[in-house]
Amino acid sequence: MTAAAVMFSTFAIPGTAHAAGPNVKEAYGDQADWSVLDVRLNYSGEIDKITASLRPVGSAASDAPVATVTDFKLTYYVSPWEGVWSSQPIHLDTLGDYTVDIEATNTAGETTVQQDAGKLHYQKQPVISGFAVTPEQPDIEHKTVTATGDMVVRDPRTRETVPLPGATVDLTFDQNQDATTVTDDAGHFSASHETTAGGWTFAQYEGDLGFATSPWIDVRPKAAPTRFVLDRSSFHVVANEKVAVTGTLQYQSGDSSWKPLPGIPLEMDYKDCTTCNPAEATTDADGRFSLEKYPWGSKSTFEVAFTPYPYNPFIQRTTTADVSVAVTATTKFTEFTAAMDKYAQLEITGSLDAIGRDTSDQVSVDVQYSANGTSGWTTQKTVKTRFGSQFVVEKLPGYTDGYWRLRYAGSTTKDIKGTVSKSLRKNRAVTRVKDANASPEPVSKGRTITVKGVLQDRQPGSSTWKAYGGKKVQILFRPKGQTTWYLMATVTTKTNGSFSKGFTAKQDGTWVPVHLYPDSRHFVGSGREDYVDVR
């Protein structure tokens, strides 16, 4: 404030404060300018007038003040009932510390007097002036910021300043990165720092003269536009085959040119996924990256993007790139069994699974036969089933020897590959009754009919028939005019496979010997049917 604004006069101090007047909380010298007096009041209504009287520290309350200050303005609004009022710079003739007495009056005329409300430290003050940070918006190619300023000492009596050389100044970059510098002969200081995050940057001095701080400057890095340049953006692979997405991450330099961006963590996962398990990679010195992922489903979209952390303020991290992937599903028979009974009939079970996608579509499976297992495969039956479901084929007419397999042809419309199962060889030894005969023919009623023959077997892959001794042969009879066969006797073959059994002739009919209950390695075998006329 000007000299005219300060009144040097004595004012009377009442003995007690008015009960309803403002509450004087404290009075003190302003941190930024020690010649400015701040008064903090708690009040109701409005403040009409503040009067501060200054007297040297240690003087009596009754001593005349050296200055009286009345020019105050509300400078800090704490709440509807509390604030800080500040004076203009005060001019005093003598440096020193001064006790402050405050008289505060509200618009209702209620006055409070507070003696020893605070102290004004009226001394030469260290000041940081001209503080600046260059650039305030660093970019990816200019990350180094330089903080500069001047340390001066200001005399509150004249407001004149002189440089402060050799002063230690502490600087804070990126909100928490500290640096220290010393002023030169002109009181100038400068310090540089490669910023990583930006934020508030400021300088502080704390020395013999006291404490000083600079304004806080918000350093805000400028984020460069980015882009992904993919080598390929679409793939068509087979199930269980990795998709390798490669490309270059670039940033825009200036207004037009694009340059590689090294050392940036990236990730790739299904686009809009809810349970992510991303593939990760970091760009190399040339900005190159490679991300691998096993796709699932017939068609999907991957998204290449920046990882959530670490944060990098120098680049725009919203850039993404889409990769479309089509997958040809493969198939596999997870179950295939074949069992052959004594009549050369097969029971087959199987199950077909799709690999690379979830599906239960209906499919057709061929049951195929080959005599040698390598060529000549022919379809014996086609089964309708679904992926992942077991199917059973019963009483499939078979062959005495050969190979069986399952085949799925696949689907071009649904992009599914076909497959074949392993092959299974199924066979048994063939049996027969050679020289089967019922005699005599004709025969008189009551006489004996003799049924005889030789049981033989032929092993798979062999052309030689051999005697099959010690086995049971059933002799069956079908009366003339009927369709039902009757078991007449069961005989056991001799070592040479022969057998013979006599029966009393009673009626006309047909006789036949049959090996009806073979073991698990033989088929049923029979001899020639022989009709005998009984007279």
MINURO-734337 format. One line per 8 residues: for each residue x, y, z of C-alpha. Coordinates in pm, whole numbers, plus 50000, padded with zeros to 5 digits. Layout:
BEGIN
X,Y,Z ~ ...
//
This chain:
BEGIN
50000,50000,50000 ~ 50110,50360,49959 ~ 50234,50570,50242 ~ 49909,50767,50232 ~ 49716,50450,50294 ~ 49883,50387,50629 ~ 49778,50603,50921 ~ 50024,50648,51206
49803,50728,51499 ~ 49703,50588,51831 ~ 49361,50438,51886 ~ 49205,50342,52214 ~ 49169,49972,52295 ~ 48863,49885,52500 ~ 48923,49667,52801 ~ 48688,49391,52693
48558,49255,52361 ~ 48196,49290,52259 ~ 48040,48948,52301 ~ 47873,48942,51958 ~ 48160,49080,51751 ~ 48377,48891,51504 ~ 48616,48627,51637 ~ 48978,48713,51556
49156,48385,51498 ~ 49503,48510,51400 ~ 49709,48776,51225 ~ 50032,48705,51038 ~ 50261,48816,50761 ~ 50169,48683,50417 ~ 50400,48406,50298 ~ 50441,48552,49951
50498,48908,50071 ~ 50611,48963,50428 ~ 50499,49331,50418 ~ 50137,49221,50369 ~ 49933,49151,50682 ~ 49673,48869,50674 ~ 49389,48859,50928 ~ 49172,48552,50971
48825,48609,51114 ~ 48535,48393,51218 ~ 48215,48598,51193 ~ 47844,48627,51134 ~ 47687,48878,50903 ~ 47938,49094,50714 ~ 48270,49253,50815 ~ 48254,49631,50794
48601,49734,50913 ~ 48933,49589,51024 ~ 49194,49798,51200 ~ 49540,49666,51280 ~ 49787,49845,51506 ~ 50154,49754,51493 ~ 50400,49795,51778 ~ 50748,49650,51824
50762,49304,51973 ~ 50822,49332,52347 ~ 50650,49666,52382 ~ 50364,49719,52625 ~ 50007,49700,52508 ~ 49961,50059,52621 ~ 50249,50182,52405 ~ 50154,50390,52104
50149,50193,51776 ~ 50405,50272,51511 ~ 50144,50222,51238 ~ 49773,50171,51199 ~ 49641,49979,50896 ~ 49275,49992,50782 ~ 49289,49904,50414 ~ 49193,49532,50407
49024,49320,50139 ~ 48878,48971,50159 ~ 49132,48753,49975 ~ 49048,48399,50086 ~ 48700,48267,50144 ~ 48720,47973,50387 ~ 48348,47923,50448 ~ 48028,48131,50484
48144,48223,50836 ~ 48520,48240,50797 ~ 48772,48417,50574 ~ 49110,48587,50541 ~ 49148,48962,50484 ~ 49478,49098,50348 ~ 49629,49444,50357 ~ 49824,49624,50089
50205,49616,50135 ~ 50284,49809,50451 ~ 50554,50074,50461 ~ 50749,50102,50785 ~ 51067,50292,50846 ~ 51239,50025,51054 ~ 51292,49654,50992 ~ 51196,49422,51275
50920,49209,51424 ~ 50594,49377,51521 ~ 50313,49268,51749 ~ 49971,49302,51584 ~ 49656,49410,51769 ~ 49328,49375,51576 ~ 48996,49555,51604 ~ 48722,49402,51384
48370,49542,51340 ~ 48076,49387,51158 ~ 47798,49569,50973 ~ 47581,49548,51284 ~ 47830,49769,51462 ~ 47955,49491,51687 ~ 48328,49517,51754 ~ 48591,49278,51881
48937,49382,51996 ~ 49211,49117,52006 ~ 49547,49215,52151 ~ 49855,49016,52051 ~ 49661,48863,51761 ~ 49984,48780,51579 ~ 50321,48902,51456 ~ 50442,49073,51141
50796,48968,51047 ~ 50903,49287,50870 ~ 51241,49187,50732 ~ 51427,49160,50405 ~ 51259,48868,50226 ~ 51405,48602,49995 ~ 51190,48585,49681 ~ 51191,48355,49381
51105,48569,49082 ~ 51057,48502,48715 ~ 51003,48129,48770 ~ 50927,47947,48445 ~ 50930,47594,48304 ~ 51014,47541,47938 ~ 50840,47377,47765 ~ 50521,47358,47967
50390,47104,47714 ~ 50677,46864,47644 ~ 50623,46604,47374 ~ 50762,46262,47292 ~ 51058,46412,47109 ~ 51121,46686,47366 ~ 51081,46534,47709 ~ 51343,46747,47884
51199,47045,48070 ~ 51407,47328,48216 ~ 51306,47522,48524 ~ 51458,47870,48556 ~ 51422,48165,48792 ~ 51600,48421,49000 ~ 51664,48444,49372 ~ 51642,48801,49501
51618,48971,49837 ~ 51340,49227,49865 ~ 51350,49516,50111 ~ 50991,49579,50232 ~ 51067,49943,50302 ~ 51159,50032,49943 ~ 51027,49725,49751 ~ 51367,49713,49583
51536,49377,49514 ~ 51899,49266,49488 ~ 52025,48929,49352 ~ 52097,48647,49595 ~ 52400,48453,49468 ~ 52515,48117,49605 ~ 52167,48022,49727 ~ 52062,47661,49723
51730,47611,49544 ~ 51535,47288,49561 ~ 51317,47199,49262 ~ 51043,46943,49234 ~ 50957,46786,48896 ~ 50691,46528,48810 ~ 50533,46605,49149 ~ 50790,46400,49341
51124,46407,49158 ~ 51364,46639,49342 ~ 51665,46829,49211 ~ 51898,47089,49367 ~ 52079,47380,49209 ~ 52276,47686,49326 ~ 52221,48040,49203 ~ 52496,48212,49007
52644,48557,49074 ~ 52332,48720,48932 ~ 52105,48507,49151 ~ 51989,48307,48848 ~ 51922,47932,48868 ~ 51841,47668,48610 ~ 51782,47291,48625 ~ 51674,47041,48364
51485,46714,48400 ~ 51356,46452,48159 ~ 50995,46433,48261 ~ 50807,46106,48270 ~ 50465,46207,48391 ~ 50439,46585,48408 ~ 50244,46750,48685 ~ 50324,47031,48924
50675,47176,48906 ~ 50799,47433,49159 ~ 51109,47573,49335 ~ 51177,47632,49703 ~ 51442,47810,49904 ~ 51504,47755,50274 ~ 51809,47929,50414 ~ 51937,48182,50661
51703,48451,50525 ~ 51395,48233,50561 ~ 51168,48040,50326 ~ 51056,48119,49973 ~ 50858,47928,49716 ~ 50775,47982,49352 ~ 50439,47955,49180 ~ 50346,47597,49092
50345,47536,48718 ~ 50142,47246,48579 ~ 50354,47068,48317 ~ 50124,46880,48082 ~ 50288,46647,47826 ~ 50139,46661,47480 ~ 50025,46316,47366 ~ 50126,46224,47012
49876,46040,46788 ~ 49958,45671,46742 ~ 49865,45399,46496 ~ 49914,45026,46443 ~ 50039,44921,46100 ~ 49962,44548,46075 ~ 50140,44319,45833 ~ 49812,44126,45802
49470,44203,45942 ~ 49288,43881,45850 ~ 49372,43513,45895 ~ 49223,43176,45807 ~ 49377,42897,46014 ~ 49306,42543,46122 ~ 49193,42467,46477 ~ 49478,42453,46732
49695,42666,46504 ~ 49833,42991,46646 ~ 49759,43324,46487 ~ 50075,43537,46483 ~ 49985,43903,46444 ~ 50284,44120,46355 ~ 50321,44486,46275 ~ 50466,44821,46375
50352,45074,46634 ~ 50408,45431,46517 ~ 50358,45783,46649 ~ 50300,46101,46456 ~ 50595,46336,46457 ~ 50493,46696,46399 ~ 50203,46728,46159 ~ 50267,46451,45910
50550,46202,45937 ~ 50514,45877,46132 ~ 50797,45720,46329 ~ 50840,45383,46509 ~ 50755,45376,46876 ~ 50987,45144,47075 ~ 50955,44996,47424 ~ 50574,45007,47447
50387,44714,47611 ~ 50096,44588,47399 ~ 49830,44322,47434 ~ 49590,44128,47212 ~ 49270,43949,47305 ~ 48918,43887,47181 ~ 48745,44216,47113 ~ 48497,44318,47382
48594,44018,47593 ~ 48456,43988,47944 ~ 48711,43740,48077 ~ 49036,43841,47917 ~ 49359,43647,47898 ~ 49557,43864,47659 ~ 49876,43786,47473 ~ 50141,44044,47553
50449,44184,47381 ~ 50671,44492,47388 ~ 50772,44680,47076 ~ 51139,44654,46983 ~ 51376,44931,46880 ~ 51205,44951,46541 ~ 50856,44960,46689 ~ 50793,44601,46575
50578,44358,46770 ~ 50451,44002,46744 ~ 50145,43875,46932 ~ 50034,43512,46925 ~ 49698,43367,47021 ~ 49505,43043,46971 ~ 49167,43137,46822 ~ 48839,42963,46909
48514,42952,46718 ~ 48441,42970,46347 ~ 48491,43347,46322 ~ 48628,43593,46575 ~ 48788,43934,46604 ~ 49103,44007,46800 ~ 49192,44358,46914 ~ 49549,44489,46940
49571,44760,47205 ~ 49786,44921,47471 ~ 49813,44757,47811 ~ 49640,44944,48097 ~ 49973,45006,48266 ~ 50224,45166,48273 ~ 50076,45504,48185 ~ 50261,45701,47918
50151,46065,47887 ~ 50344,46126,47566 ~ 50128,45906,47342 ~ 49760,45865,47275 ~ 49670,45521,47408 ~ 49323,45493,47260 ~ 49447,45352,46929 ~ 49346,44992,46853
49360,44756,46556 ~ 49115,44477,46469 ~ 49224,44138,46338 ~ 48962,43909,46184 ~ 49019,43533,46220 ~ 48837,43245,46055 ~ 48905,42896,46189 ~ 48860,42569,46004
48743,42320,46264 ~ 48898,41975,46266 ~ 48727,41657,46381 ~ 48827,41347,46569 ~ 48664,41016,46652 ~ 48706,40995,47027 ~ 48542,40651,47044 ~ 48530,40357,46803
48468,39996,46896 ~ 48349,39701,46687 ~ 48238,39358,46806 ~ 48151,39065,46574 ~ 47911,38788,46679 ~ 47897,38423,46570 ~ 47675,38509,46274 ~ 47924,38769,46135
47708,39058,46250 ~ 47874,39366,46395 ~ 47790,39605,46676 ~ 47971,39936,46635 ~ 47990,40229,46876 ~ 48146,40566,46803 ~ 48164,40933,46894 ~ 48277,41228,46681
48404,41555,46830 ~ 48464,41893,46666 ~ 48791,42067,46757 ~ 48814,42444,46751 ~ 48453,42537,46817 ~ 48152,42454,47029 ~ 47886,42283,46821 ~ 47634,42002,46844
47534,42005,46476 ~ 47391,41693,46319 ~ 47640,41505,46102 ~ 47657,41189,45890 ~ 47914,40922,45972 ~ 47997,40640,45731 ~ 48075,40288,45854 ~ 48323,40150,45598
48474,39810,45518 ~ 48794,39706,45339 ~ 48919,39354,45282 ~ 49286,39454,45319 ~ 49263,39770,45530 ~ 49440,39991,45276 ~ 49216,40016,44969 ~ 48873,39941,44844
48688,40104,45130 ~ 48314,40079,45082 ~ 48039,40234,45292 ~ 47823,39969,45458 ~ 47599,40207,45653 ~ 47560,40584,45713 ~ 47466,40697,46062 ~ 47304,41027,46160
47452,41160,46484 ~ 47568,41483,46651 ~ 47907,41614,46750 ~ 47992,41493,47099 ~ 47720,41225,47107 ~ 47775,40850,47116 ~ 47606,40640,46847 ~ 47554,40262,46823
47502,40044,46515 ~ 47360,39697,46586 ~ 47340,39382,46372 ~ 47533,39522,46080 ~ 47591,39240,45828 ~ 47961,39182,45805 ~ 48231,38966,45655 ~ 48420,38672,45795
48742,38876,45782 ~ 48830,39237,45706 ~ 48885,39591,45833 ~ 48635,39846,45957 ~ 48657,40220,46012 ~ 48446,40534,46060 ~ 48461,40828,45821 ~ 48326,41183,45842
48343,41370,45511 ~ 48348,41721,45661 ~ 48153,42029,45554 ~ 48272,42301,45319 ~ 47974,42524,45402 ~ 48049,42510,45775 ~ 48428,42507,45729 ~ 48483,42175,45906
48746,41922,45803 ~ 48661,41555,45772 ~ 48843,41268,45939 ~ 48866,40889,45956 ~ 48905,40673,46260 ~ 49164,40406,46315 ~ 49081,40078,46141 ~ 48985,39764,46331
49025,39412,46193 ~ 48737,39183,46281 ~ 48726,38809,46203 ~ 48661,38459,46336 ~ 48746,38112,46215 ~ 48491,37967,45972 ~ 48332,37628,46058 ~ 48150,37371,45845
48023,37015,45857 ~ 48172,36829,45566 ~ 48008,36519,45414 ~ 47693,36573,45617 ~ 47448,36289,45539 ~ 47133,36125,45674 ~ 47088,35765,45553 ~ 46951,35533,45436
46718,35701,45191 ~ 46440,35601,45174 ~ 46398,35417,45504 ~ 46127,35202,45648 ~ 45934,35333,45942 ~ 46084,35211,46271 ~ 46423,35151,46119 ~ 46732,35358,46211
46835,35679,46039 ~ 47203,35765,46085 ~ 47321,36128,46067 ~ 47694,36176,46032 ~ 47960,36422,45909 ~ 48298,36582,45988 ~ 48327,36919,46170 ~ 48608,37137,46032
48738,37495,46082 ~ 48945,37731,45873 ~ 49143,38004,46049 ~ 49139,38367,45924 ~ 49385,38418,45639 ~ 49413,38044,45574 ~ 49272,37836,45287 ~ 49312,37504,45466
49027,37326,45644 ~ 49124,37122,45948 ~ 48945,36872,46171 ~ 48773,37042,46464 ~ 48755,36774,46730 ~ 48602,36771,47076 ~ 48327,37020,46984 ~ 47952,37006,47012
47734,36954,46705 ~ 47356,36990,46721 ~ 47146,36764,46497 ~ 46824,36933,46388 ~ 46512,36788,46224 ~ 46229,36966,46039 ~ 45918,36747,45971 ~ 45775,36756,45624
45530,37045,45575 ~ 45660,37245,45874 ~ 45901,37541,45909 ~ 46024,37474,46262 ~ 46351,37297,46334 ~ 46370,37065,46637 ~ 46686,36975,46826 ~ 46710,36599,46817
47053,36547,46977 ~ 47388,36706,47061 ~ 47699,36508,46985 ~ 48070,36564,47041 ~ 48310,36533,46752 ~ 48598,36292,46762 ~ 48961,36402,46726 ~ 48929,36385,46349
48612,36597,46369 ~ 48378,36313,46277 ~ 48050,36229,46447 ~ 47762,35987,46393 ~ 47418,35950,46557 ~ 47130,35713,46492 ~ 46757,35794,46522 ~ 46437,35584,46484
46263,35673,46160 ~ 45912,35804,46234 ~ 45817,36051,45963 ~ 45938,36225,45652 ~ 46159,36531,45704 ~ 46489,36709,45664 ~ 46799,36654,45877 ~ 47095,36892,45923
47399,36896,46161 ~ 47494,37242,46294 ~ 47783,37374,46506 ~ 47540,37609,46678 ~ 47732,37734,46985 ~ 48089,37818,46884 ~ 48343,37988,47106 ~ 48427,38357,47067
48682,38282,46794 ~ 48455,38082,46560 ~ 48145,38135,46350 ~ 47840,37909,46340 ~ 47880,37633,46079 ~ 47648,37374,45932 ~ 47634,37084,45693 ~ 47409,37000,45396
47036,36965,45462 ~ 46928,36608,45375 ~ 46564,36503,45319 ~ 46473,36144,45416 ~ 46158,35969,45294 ~ 46012,35737,45562 ~ 45783,35460,45430
//
